[in-house]
Amino acid sequence: MRQLRKVTGLSQEAFADKCGFARSYMSRVERGGANPSLDAIQIIADGLGVPVVCLFEQPEAF
């Protein structure tokens, strides 16, 4: 998710705002310290403009 976010040119804070999440929550999700709900996963994928499946692919696929 971090690599996809960086490709969009958004900071973690800007992306969290775009998705309606706290920056601290987004940080935990990116580091694997939080397990996002299915709704949150959909919001993140929409914010990145990618299908949900892209969030589960290996980073080298980007």
CHARMM-style PDB file with segment names, atoms N, HN, CA, C and O in Angstrom:
ATOM      1  N   MET     1       0.816  -1.171   0.000  1.00  0.00      PROA
ATOM      2  CA  MET     1       0.000   0.000   0.000  1.00  0.00      PROA
ATOM      3  C   MET     1       0.873   1.253   0.000  1.00  0.00      PROA
ATOM      4  O   MET     1       0.564   2.223  -0.692  1.00  0.00      PROA
ATOM      5  N   ARG     2       1.942   1.239   0.756  1.00  0.00      PROA
ATOM      6  HN  ARG     2       2.194   0.451   1.318  1.00  0.00      PROA
ATOM      7  CA  ARG     2       2.829   2.405   0.819  1.00  0.00      PROA
ATOM      8  C   ARG     2       3.370   2.755  -0.564  1.00  0.00      PROA
ATOM      9  O   ARG     2       3.394   3.924  -0.948  1.00  0.00      PROA
ATOM     10  N   GLN     3       3.801   1.743  -1.310  1.00  0.00      PROA
ATOM     11  HN  GLN     3       3.781   0.793  -0.999  1.00  0.00      PROA
ATOM     12  CA  GLN     3       4.358   2.018  -2.635  1.00  0.00      PROA
ATOM     13  C   GLN     3       3.290   2.582  -3.567  1.00  0.00      PROA
ATOM     14  O   GLN     3       3.565   3.503  -4.336  1.00  0.00      PROA
ATOM     15  N   LEU     4       2.098   2.047  -3.507  1.00  0.00      PROA
ATOM     16  HN  LEU     4       1.875   1.299  -2.882  1.00  0.00      PROA
ATOM     17  CA  LEU     4       1.014   2.580  -4.335  1.00  0.00      PROA
ATOM     18  C   LEU     4       0.708   4.031  -3.951  1.00  0.00      PROA
ATOM     19  O   LEU     4       0.487   4.871  -4.823  1.00  0.00      PROA
ATOM     20  N   ARG     5       0.694   4.320  -2.658  1.00  0.00      PROA
ATOM     21  HN  ARG     5       0.873   3.638  -1.950  1.00  0.00      PROA
ATOM     22  CA  ARG     5       0.434   5.691  -2.201  1.00  0.00      PROA
ATOM     23  C   ARG     5       1.516   6.631  -2.708  1.00  0.00      PROA
ATOM     24  O   ARG     5       1.223   7.735  -3.166  1.00  0.00      PROA
ATOM     25  N   LYS     6       2.764   6.195  -2.625  1.00  0.00      PROA
ATOM     26  HN  LYS     6       3.002   5.298  -2.253  1.00  0.00      PROA
ATOM     27  CA  LYS     6       3.867   7.054  -3.071  1.00  0.00      PROA
ATOM     28  C   LYS     6       3.792   7.317  -4.571  1.00  0.00      PROA
ATOM     29  O   LYS     6       4.148   8.404  -5.025  1.00  0.00      PROA
ATOM     30  N   VAL     7       3.335   6.339  -5.341  1.00  0.00      PROA
ATOM     31  HN  VAL     7       3.046   5.456  -4.971  1.00  0.00      PROA
ATOM     32  CA  VAL     7       3.177   6.527  -6.783  1.00  0.00      PROA
ATOM     33  C   VAL     7       2.171   7.644  -7.073  1.00  0.00      PROA
ATOM     34  O   VAL     7       2.308   8.374  -8.055  1.00  0.00      PROA
ATOM     35  N   THR     8       1.160   7.768  -6.210  1.00  0.00      PROA
ATOM     36  HN  THR     8       1.049   7.174  -5.412  1.00  0.00      PROA
ATOM     37  CA  THR     8       0.159   8.819  -6.403  1.00  0.00      PROA
ATOM     38  C   THR     8       0.702  10.186  -6.024  1.00  0.00      PROA
ATOM     39  O   THR     8       0.100  11.207  -6.355  1.00  0.00      PROA
ATOM     40  N   GLY     9       1.845  10.216  -5.327  1.00  0.00      PROA
ATOM     41  HN  GLY     9       2.335   9.386  -5.058  1.00  0.00      PROA
ATOM     42  CA  GLY     9       2.441  11.479  -4.926  1.00  0.00      PROA
ATOM     43  C   GLY     9       1.846  12.061  -3.651  1.00  0.00      PROA
ATOM     44  O   GLY     9       2.098  13.220  -3.318  1.00  0.00      PROA
ATOM     45  N   LEU    10       1.061  11.264  -2.940  1.00  0.00      PROA
ATOM     46  HN  LEU    10       0.857  10.323  -3.211  1.00  0.00      PROA
ATOM     47  CA  LEU    10       0.431  11.750  -1.711  1.00  0.00      PROA
ATOM     48  C   LEU    10       1.267  11.381  -0.493  1.00  0.00      PROA
ATOM     49  O   LEU    10       1.811  10.280  -0.401  1.00  0.00      PROA
ATOM     50  N   SER    11       1.357  12.320   0.435  1.00  0.00      PROA
ATOM     51  HN  SER    11       0.916  13.214   0.360  1.00  0.00      PROA
ATOM     52  CA  SER    11       1.974  12.004   1.715  1.00  0.00      PROA
ATOM     53  C   SER    11       1.024  11.094   2.477  1.00  0.00      PROA
ATOM     54  O   SER    11      -0.148  10.964   2.122  1.00  0.00      PROA
ATOM     55  N   GLN    12       1.529  10.479   3.503  1.00  0.00      PROA
ATOM     56  HN  GLN    12       2.480  10.584   3.791  1.00  0.00      PROA
ATOM     57  CA  GLN    12       0.687   9.615   4.325  1.00  0.00      PROA
ATOM     58  C   GLN    12      -0.458  10.428   4.934  1.00  0.00      PROA
ATOM     59  O   GLN    12      -1.596   9.962   4.988  1.00  0.00      PROA
ATOM     60  N   GLU    13      -0.154  11.629   5.384  1.00  0.00      PROA
ATOM     61  HN  GLU    13       0.771  12.007   5.339  1.00  0.00      PROA
ATOM     62  CA  GLU    13      -1.179  12.475   5.987  1.00  0.00      PROA
ATOM     63  C   GLU    13      -2.238  12.886   4.971  1.00  0.00      PROA
ATOM     64  O   GLU    13      -3.432  12.839   5.269  1.00  0.00      PROA
ATOM     65  N   ALA    14      -1.815  13.289   3.776  1.00  0.00      PROA
ATOM     66  HN  ALA    14      -0.845  13.328   3.534  1.00  0.00      PROA
ATOM     67  CA  ALA    14      -2.762  13.696   2.735  1.00  0.00      PROA
ATOM     68  C   ALA    14      -3.639  12.526   2.309  1.00  0.00      PROA
ATOM     69  O   ALA    14      -4.837  12.692   2.082  1.00  0.00      PROA
ATOM     70  N   PHE    15      -3.040  11.343   2.201  1.00  0.00      PROA
ATOM     71  HN  PHE    15      -2.067  11.208   2.385  1.00  0.00      PROA
ATOM     72  CA  PHE    15      -3.810  10.173   1.806  1.00  0.00      PROA
ATOM     73  C   PHE    15      -4.800   9.779   2.891  1.00  0.00      PROA
ATOM     74  O   PHE    15      -5.944   9.432   2.596  1.00  0.00      PROA
ATOM     75  N   ALA    16      -4.366   9.832   4.145  1.00  0.00      PROA
ATOM     76  HN  ALA    16      -3.437  10.113   4.385  1.00  0.00      PROA
ATOM     77  CA  ALA    16      -5.262   9.528   5.264  1.00  0.00      PROA
ATOM     78  C   ALA    16      -6.448  10.485   5.260  1.00  0.00      PROA
ATOM     79  O   ALA    16      -7.587  10.064   5.462  1.00  0.00      PROA
ATOM     80  N   ASP    17      -6.187  11.760   5.033  1.00  0.00      PROA
ATOM     81  HN  ASP    17      -5.262  12.102   4.869  1.00  0.00      PROA
ATOM     82  CA  ASP    17      -7.268  12.756   4.958  1.00  0.00      PROA
ATOM     83  C   ASP    17      -8.222  12.438   3.810  1.00  0.00      PROA
ATOM     84  O   ASP    17      -9.441  12.518   3.962  1.00  0.00      PROA
ATOM     85  N   LYS    18      -7.661  12.080   2.674  1.00  0.00      PROA
ATOM     86  HN  LYS    18      -6.671  12.014   2.550  1.00  0.00      PROA
ATOM     87  CA  LYS    18      -8.474  11.750   1.503  1.00  0.00      PROA
ATOM     88  C   LYS    18      -9.410  10.583   1.792  1.00  0.00      PROA
ATOM     89  O   LYS    18     -10.549  10.558   1.327  1.00  0.00      PROA
ATOM     90  N   CYS    19      -8.918   9.617   2.566  1.00  0.00      PROA
ATOM     91  HN  CYS    19      -7.993   9.638   2.944  1.00  0.00      PROA
ATOM     92  CA  CYS    19      -9.698   8.428   2.883  1.00  0.00      PROA
ATOM     93  C   CYS    19     -10.596   8.616   4.108  1.00  0.00      PROA
ATOM     94  O   CYS    19     -11.484   7.803   4.365  1.00  0.00      PROA
ATOM     95  N   GLY    20     -10.360   9.683   4.853  1.00  0.00      PROA
ATOM     96  HN  GLY    20      -9.638  10.343   4.644  1.00  0.00      PROA
ATOM     97  CA  GLY    20     -11.154   9.917   6.054  1.00  0.00      PROA
ATOM     98  C   GLY    20     -10.646   9.172   7.277  1.00  0.00      PROA
ATOM     99  O   GLY    20     -11.404   8.916   8.212  1.00  0.00      PROA
ATOM    100  N   PHE    21      -9.369   8.825   7.273  1.00  0.00      PROA
ATOM    101  HN  PHE    21      -8.753   9.033   6.514  1.00  0.00      PROA
ATOM    102  CA  PHE    21      -8.755   8.104   8.390  1.00  0.00      PROA
ATOM    103  C   PHE    21      -7.747   9.014   9.089  1.00  0.00      PROA
ATOM    104  O   PHE    21      -7.279   9.997   8.514  1.00  0.00      PROA
ATOM    105  N   ALA    22      -7.425   8.679  10.321  1.00  0.00      PROA
ATOM    106  HN  ALA    22      -7.805   7.881  10.789  1.00  0.00      PROA
ATOM    107  CA  ALA    22      -6.349   9.370  11.037  1.00  0.00      PROA
ATOM    108  C   ALA    22      -5.011   8.933  10.446  1.00  0.00      PROA
ATOM    109  O   ALA    22      -4.867   7.787  10.020  1.00  0.00      PROA
ATOM    110  N   ARG    23      -4.049   9.822  10.418  1.00  0.00      PROA
ATOM    111  HN  ARG    23      -4.166  10.753  10.764  1.00  0.00      PROA
ATOM    112  CA  ARG    23      -2.725   9.494   9.896  1.00  0.00      PROA
ATOM    113  C   ARG    23      -2.107   8.356  10.695  1.00  0.00      PROA
ATOM    114  O   ARG    23      -1.436   7.494  10.128  1.00  0.00      PROA
ATOM    115  N   SER    24      -2.326   8.347  12.004  1.00  0.00      PROA
ATOM    116  HN  SER    24      -2.871   9.048  12.464  1.00  0.00      PROA
ATOM    117  CA  SER    24      -1.746   7.291  12.840  1.00  0.00      PROA
ATOM    118  C   SER    24      -2.314   5.917  12.464  1.00  0.00      PROA
ATOM    119  O   SER    24      -1.590   4.921  12.486  1.00  0.00      PROA
ATOM    120  N   TYR    25      -3.594   5.860  12.123  1.00  0.00      PROA
ATOM    121  HN  TYR    25      -4.183   6.669  12.104  1.00  0.00      PROA
ATOM    122  CA  TYR    25      -4.198   4.601  11.690  1.00  0.00      PROA
ATOM    123  C   TYR    25      -3.591   4.167  10.356  1.00  0.00      PROA
ATOM    124  O   TYR    25      -3.250   2.998  10.174  1.00  0.00      PROA
ATOM    125  N   MET    26      -3.459   5.109   9.431  1.00  0.00      PROA
ATOM    126  HN  MET    26      -3.735   6.058   9.579  1.00  0.00      PROA
ATOM    127  CA  MET    26      -2.876   4.785   8.123  1.00  0.00      PROA
ATOM    128  C   MET    26      -1.452   4.272   8.285  1.00  0.00      PROA
ATOM    129  O   MET    26      -1.039   3.343   7.591  1.00  0.00      PROA
ATOM    130  N   SER    27      -0.710   4.872   9.195  1.00  0.00      PROA
ATOM    131  HN  SER    27      -1.046   5.627   9.759  1.00  0.00      PROA
ATOM    132  CA  SER    27       0.652   4.427   9.458  1.00  0.00      PROA
ATOM    133  C   SER    27       0.663   2.989   9.958  1.00  0.00      PROA
ATOM    134  O   SER    27       1.479   2.180   9.515  1.00  0.00      PROA
ATOM    135  N   ARG    28      -0.236   2.671  10.878  1.00  0.00      PROA
ATOM    136  HN  ARG    28      -0.899   3.327  11.238  1.00  0.00      PROA
ATOM    137  CA  ARG    28      -0.303   1.307  11.405  1.00  0.00      PROA
ATOM    138  C   ARG    28      -0.693   0.313  10.316  1.00  0.00      PROA
ATOM    139  O   ARG    28      -0.165  -0.798  10.273  1.00  0.00      PROA
ATOM    140  N   VAL    29      -1.604   0.699   9.445  1.00  0.00      PROA
ATOM    141  HN  VAL    29      -2.033   1.602   9.480  1.00  0.00      PROA
ATOM    142  CA  VAL    29      -2.009  -0.186   8.348  1.00  0.00      PROA
ATOM    143  C   VAL    29      -0.818  -0.441   7.432  1.00  0.00      PROA
ATOM    144  O   VAL    29      -0.559  -1.585   7.056  1.00  0.00      PROA
ATOM    145  N   GLU    30      -0.097   0.607   7.073  1.00  0.00      PROA
ATOM    146  HN  GLU    30      -0.307   1.536   7.379  1.00  0.00      PROA
ATOM    147  CA  GLU    30       1.053   0.460   6.171  1.00  0.00      PROA
ATOM    148  C   GLU    30       2.142  -0.414   6.774  1.00  0.00      PROA
ATOM    149  O   GLU    30       2.821  -1.142   6.049  1.00  0.00      PROA
ATOM    150  N   ARG    31       2.317  -0.354   8.079  1.00  0.00      PROA
ATOM    151  HN  ARG    31       1.765   0.236   8.668  1.00  0.00      PROA
ATOM    152  CA  ARG    31       3.361  -1.137   8.745  1.00  0.00      PROA
ATOM    153  C   ARG    31       2.895  -2.530   9.130  1.00  0.00      PROA
ATOM    154  O   ARG    31       3.689  -3.334   9.618  1.00  0.00      PROA
ATOM    155  N   GLY    32       1.613  -2.826   8.918  1.00  0.00      PROA
ATOM    156  HN  GLY    32       0.968  -2.173   8.522  1.00  0.00      PROA
ATOM    157  CA  GLY    32       1.083  -4.130   9.284  1.00  0.00      PROA
ATOM    158  C   GLY    32       0.685  -4.217  10.744  1.00  0.00      PROA
ATOM    159  O   GLY    32       0.465  -5.311  11.263  1.00  0.00      PROA
ATOM    160  N   GLY    33       0.588  -3.070  11.417  1.00  0.00      PROA
ATOM    161  HN  GLY    33       0.767  -2.181  10.995  1.00  0.00      PROA
ATOM    162  CA  GLY    33       0.234  -3.049  12.827  1.00  0.00      PROA
ATOM    163  C   GLY    33      -1.253  -2.937  13.082  1.00  0.00      PROA
ATOM    164  O   GLY    33      -1.689  -2.972  14.233  1.00  0.00      PROA
ATOM    165  N   ALA    34      -2.035  -2.804  12.029  1.00  0.00      PROA
ATOM    166  HN  ALA    34      -1.681  -2.775  11.094  1.00  0.00      PROA
ATOM    167  CA  ALA    34      -3.494  -2.741  12.160  1.00  0.00      PROA
ATOM    168  C   ALA    34      -4.097  -3.577  11.049  1.00  0.00      PROA
ATOM    169  O   ALA    34      -3.564  -3.652   9.942  1.00  0.00      PROA
ATOM    170  N   ASN    35      -5.199  -4.192  11.361  1.00  0.00      PROA
ATOM    171  HN  ASN    35      -5.632  -4.131  12.260  1.00  0.00      PROA
ATOM    172  CA  ASN    35      -5.921  -4.995  10.379  1.00  0.00      PROA
ATOM    173  C   ASN    35      -7.152  -4.213   9.939  1.00  0.00      PROA
ATOM    174  O   ASN    35      -8.137  -4.143  10.674  1.00  0.00      PROA
ATOM    175  N   PRO    36      -7.105  -3.625   8.751  1.00  0.00      PROA
ATOM    176  CA  PRO    36      -8.256  -2.838   8.303  1.00  0.00      PROA
ATOM    177  C   PRO    36      -9.465  -3.719   8.010  1.00  0.00      PROA
ATOM    178  O   PRO    36      -9.331  -4.867   7.587  1.00  0.00      PROA
ATOM    179  N   SER    37     -10.632  -3.162   8.241  1.00  0.00      PROA
ATOM    180  HN  SER    37     -10.741  -2.229   8.585  1.00  0.00      PROA
ATOM    181  CA  SER    37     -11.871  -3.867   7.917  1.00  0.00      PROA
ATOM    182  C   SER    37     -12.017  -3.948   6.397  1.00  0.00      PROA
ATOM    183  O   SER    37     -11.282  -3.291   5.660  1.00  0.00      PROA
ATOM    184  N   LEU    38     -12.959  -4.748   5.942  1.00  0.00      PROA
ATOM    185  HN  LEU    38     -13.556  -5.282   6.541  1.00  0.00      PROA
ATOM    186  CA  LEU    38     -13.221  -4.835   4.500  1.00  0.00      PROA
ATOM    187  C   LEU    38     -13.648  -3.480   3.952  1.00  0.00      PROA
ATOM    188  O   LEU    38     -13.268  -3.113   2.840  1.00  0.00      PROA
ATOM    189  N   ASP    39     -14.433  -2.736   4.723  1.00  0.00      PROA
ATOM    190  HN  ASP    39     -14.741  -3.034   5.626  1.00  0.00      PROA
ATOM    191  CA  ASP    39     -14.839  -1.401   4.286  1.00  0.00      PROA
ATOM    192  C   ASP    39     -13.631  -0.488   4.137  1.00  0.00      PROA
ATOM    193  O   ASP    39     -13.526   0.256   3.161  1.00  0.00      PROA
ATOM    194  N   ALA    40     -12.713  -0.545   5.109  1.00  0.00      PROA
ATOM    195  HN  ALA    40     -12.798  -1.149   5.902  1.00  0.00      PROA
ATOM    196  CA  ALA    40     -11.513   0.293   5.052  1.00  0.00      PROA
ATOM    197  C   ALA    40     -10.641  -0.088   3.859  1.00  0.00      PROA
ATOM    198  O   ALA    40     -10.067   0.783   3.205  1.00  0.00      PROA
ATOM    199  N   ILE    41     -10.539  -1.380   3.574  1.00  0.00      PROA
ATOM    200  HN  ILE    41     -11.005  -2.088   4.104  1.00  0.00      PROA
ATOM    201  CA  ILE    41      -9.752  -1.833   2.421  1.00  0.00      PROA
ATOM    202  C   ILE    41     -10.345  -1.267   1.135  1.00  0.00      PROA
ATOM    203  O   ILE    41      -9.606  -0.829   0.254  1.00  0.00      PROA
ATOM    204  N   GLN    42     -11.660  -1.271   1.021  1.00  0.00      PROA
ATOM    205  HN  GLN    42     -12.260  -1.626   1.737  1.00  0.00      PROA
ATOM    206  CA  GLN    42     -12.311  -0.715  -0.169  1.00  0.00      PROA
ATOM    207  C   GLN    42     -12.057   0.786  -0.273  1.00  0.00      PROA
ATOM    208  O   GLN    42     -11.798   1.290  -1.366  1.00  0.00      PROA
ATOM    209  N   ILE    43     -12.126   1.497   0.832  1.00  0.00      PROA
ATOM    210  HN  ILE    43     -12.336   1.087   1.720  1.00  0.00      PROA
ATOM    211  CA  ILE    43     -11.877   2.944   0.838  1.00  0.00      PROA
ATOM    212  C   ILE    43     -10.445   3.238   0.424  1.00  0.00      PROA
ATOM    213  O   ILE    43     -10.199   4.170  -0.341  1.00  0.00      PROA
ATOM    214  N   ILE    44      -9.504   2.456   0.920  1.00  0.00      PROA
ATOM    215  HN  ILE    44      -9.703   1.699   1.541  1.00  0.00      PROA
ATOM    216  CA  ILE    44      -8.094   2.641   0.562  1.00  0.00      PROA
ATOM    217  C   ILE    44      -7.883   2.378  -0.924  1.00  0.00      PROA
ATOM    218  O   ILE    44      -7.218   3.162  -1.601  1.00  0.00      PROA
ATOM    219  N   ALA    45      -8.436   1.298  -1.433  1.00  0.00      PROA
ATOM    220  HN  ALA    45      -8.977   0.662  -0.883  1.00  0.00      PROA
ATOM    221  CA  ALA    45      -8.301   0.986  -2.857  1.00  0.00      PROA
ATOM    222  C   ALA    45      -8.918   2.095  -3.711  1.00  0.00      PROA
ATOM    223  O   ALA    45      -8.330   2.511  -4.709  1.00  0.00      PROA
ATOM    224  N   ASP    46     -10.091   2.569  -3.323  1.00  0.00      PROA
ATOM    225  HN  ASP    46     -10.569   2.231  -2.512  1.00  0.00      PROA
ATOM    226  CA  ASP    46     -10.726   3.665  -4.064  1.00  0.00      PROA
ATOM    227  C   ASP    46      -9.854   4.915  -4.023  1.00  0.00      PROA
ATOM    228  O   ASP    46      -9.707   5.607  -5.030  1.00  0.00      PROA
ATOM    229  N   GLY    47      -9.278   5.202  -2.863  1.00  0.00      PROA
ATOM    230  HN  GLY    47      -9.397   4.640  -2.045  1.00  0.00      PROA
ATOM    231  CA  GLY    47      -8.410   6.375  -2.728  1.00  0.00      PROA
ATOM    232  C   GLY    47      -7.173   6.289  -3.596  1.00  0.00      PROA
ATOM    233  O   GLY    47      -6.648   7.304  -4.054  1.00  0.00      PROA
ATOM    234  N   LEU    48      -6.710   5.070  -3.819  1.00  0.00      PROA
ATOM    235  HN  LEU    48      -7.136   4.245  -3.447  1.00  0.00      PROA
ATOM    236  CA  LEU    48      -5.535   4.861  -4.671  1.00  0.00      PROA
ATOM    237  C   LEU    48      -5.916   4.708  -6.140  1.00  0.00      PROA
ATOM    238  O   LEU    48      -5.058   4.758  -7.022  1.00  0.00      PROA
ATOM    239  N   GLY    49      -7.211   4.523  -6.393  1.00  0.00      PROA
ATOM    240  HN  GLY    49      -7.908   4.483  -5.676  1.00  0.00      PROA
ATOM    241  CA  GLY    49      -7.663   4.346  -7.770  1.00  0.00      PROA
ATOM    242  C   GLY    49      -7.289   3.002  -8.356  1.00  0.00      PROA
ATOM    243  O   GLY    49      -7.036   2.883  -9.555  1.00  0.00      PROA
ATOM    244  N   VAL    50      -7.255   1.977  -7.493  1.00  0.00      PROA
ATOM    245  HN  VAL    50      -7.461   2.073  -6.519  1.00  0.00      PROA
ATOM    246  CA  VAL    50      -6.886   0.633  -7.940  1.00  0.00      PROA
ATOM    247  C   VAL    50      -7.932  -0.369  -7.463  1.00  0.00      PROA
ATOM    248  O   VAL    50      -8.660  -0.095  -6.509  1.00  0.00      PROA
ATOM    249  N   PRO    51      -8.015  -1.526  -8.116  1.00  0.00      PROA
ATOM    250  CA  PRO    51      -8.890  -2.593  -7.604  1.00  0.00      PROA
ATOM    251  C   PRO    51      -8.343  -3.119  -6.274  1.00  0.00      PROA
ATOM    252  O   PRO    51      -7.137  -3.066  -6.032  1.00  0.00      PROA
ATOM    253  N   VAL    52      -9.208  -3.614  -5.438  1.00  0.00      PROA
ATOM    254  HN  VAL    52     -10.187  -3.657  -5.635  1.00  0.00      PROA
ATOM    255  CA  VAL    52      -8.810  -4.136  -4.123  1.00  0.00      PROA
ATOM    256  C   VAL    52      -7.696  -5.167  -4.257  1.00  0.00      PROA
ATOM    257  O   VAL    52      -6.777  -5.183  -3.438  1.00  0.00      PROA
ATOM    258  N   VAL    53      -7.758  -6.013  -5.255  1.00  0.00      PROA
ATOM    259  HN  VAL    53      -8.505  -5.999  -5.920  1.00  0.00      PROA
ATOM    260  CA  VAL    53      -6.761  -7.072  -5.417  1.00  0.00      PROA
ATOM    261  C   VAL    53      -5.341  -6.513  -5.485  1.00  0.00      PROA
ATOM    262  O   VAL    53      -4.397  -7.189  -5.076  1.00  0.00      PROA
ATOM    263  N   CYS    54      -5.175  -5.309  -5.987  1.00  0.00      PROA
ATOM    264  HN  CYS    54      -5.942  -4.760  -6.319  1.00  0.00      PROA
ATOM    265  CA  CYS    54      -3.838  -4.704  -6.082  1.00  0.00      PROA
ATOM    266  C   CYS    54      -3.202  -4.502  -4.711  1.00  0.00      PROA
ATOM    267  O   CYS    54      -1.977  -4.468  -4.596  1.00  0.00      PROA
ATOM    268  N   LEU    55      -4.016  -4.369  -3.681  1.00  0.00      PROA
ATOM    269  HN  LEU    55      -5.011  -4.397  -3.774  1.00  0.00      PROA
ATOM    270  CA  LEU    55      -3.480  -4.176  -2.338  1.00  0.00      PROA
ATOM    271  C   LEU    55      -2.871  -5.456  -1.784  1.00  0.00      PROA
ATOM    272  O   LEU    55      -2.159  -5.420  -0.780  1.00  0.00      PROA
ATOM    273  N   PHE    56      -3.143  -6.578  -2.424  1.00  0.00      PROA
ATOM    274  HN  PHE    56      -3.722  -6.607  -3.239  1.00  0.00      PROA
ATOM    275  CA  PHE    56      -2.670  -7.862  -1.937  1.00  0.00      PROA
ATOM    276  C   PHE    56      -1.596  -8.478  -2.828  1.00  0.00      PROA
ATOM    277  O   PHE    56      -1.158  -9.602  -2.586  1.00  0.00      PROA
ATOM    278  N   GLU    57      -1.170  -7.747  -3.855  1.00  0.00      PROA
ATOM    279  HN  GLU    57      -1.526  -6.834  -4.052  1.00  0.00      PROA
ATOM    280  CA  GLU    57      -0.117  -8.243  -4.749  1.00  0.00      PROA
ATOM    281  C   GLU    57       1.249  -7.878  -4.201  1.00  0.00      PROA
ATOM    282  O   GLU    57       1.386  -6.971  -3.380  1.00  0.00      PROA
ATOM    283  N   GLN    58       2.239  -8.587  -4.660  1.00  0.00      PROA
ATOM    284  HN  GLN    58       2.128  -9.324  -5.327  1.00  0.00      PROA
ATOM    285  CA  GLN    58       3.612  -8.313  -4.234  1.00  0.00      PROA
ATOM    286  C   GLN    58       4.036  -6.951  -4.773  1.00  0.00      PROA
ATOM    287  O   GLN    58       3.678  -6.601  -5.897  1.00  0.00      PROA
ATOM    288  N   PRO    59       4.794  -6.172  -3.994  1.00  0.00      PROA
ATOM    289  CA  PRO    59       5.208  -4.828  -4.420  1.00  0.00      PROA
ATOM    290  C   PRO    59       5.943  -4.790  -5.759  1.00  0.00      PROA
ATOM    291  O   PRO    59       5.796  -3.819  -6.501  1.00  0.00      PROA
ATOM    292  N   GLU    60       6.715  -5.799  -6.086  1.00  0.00      PROA
ATOM    293  HN  GLU    60       6.835  -6.588  -5.483  1.00  0.00      PROA
ATOM    294  CA  GLU    60       7.450  -5.768  -7.351  1.00  0.00      PROA
ATOM    295  C   GLU    60       6.529  -5.844  -8.555  1.00  0.00      PROA
ATOM    296  O   GLU    60       6.975  -5.656  -9.687  1.00  0.00      PROA
ATOM    297  N   ALA    61       5.257  -6.116  -8.332  1.00  0.00      PROA
ATOM    298  HN  ALA    61       4.894  -6.269  -7.412  1.00  0.00      PROA
ATOM    299  CA  ALA    61       4.296  -6.143  -9.432  1.00  0.00      PROA
ATOM    300  C   ALA    61       3.932  -4.745  -9.911  1.00  0.00      PROA
ATOM    301  O   ALA    61       3.291  -4.597 -10.951  1.00  0.00      PROA
ATOM    302  N   PHE    62       4.332  -3.720  -9.171  1.00  0.00      PROA
ATOM    303  HN  PHE    62       4.853  -3.840  -8.326  1.00  0.00      PROA
ATOM    304  CA  PHE    62       4.000  -2.346  -9.538  1.00  0.00      PROA
ATOM    305  C   PHE    62       5.084  -1.828 -10.404  1.00  0.00      PROA
ATOM    306  OT1 PHE    62       5.028  -0.680 -10.845  1.00  0.00      PROA
TER     307      PHE     62
END
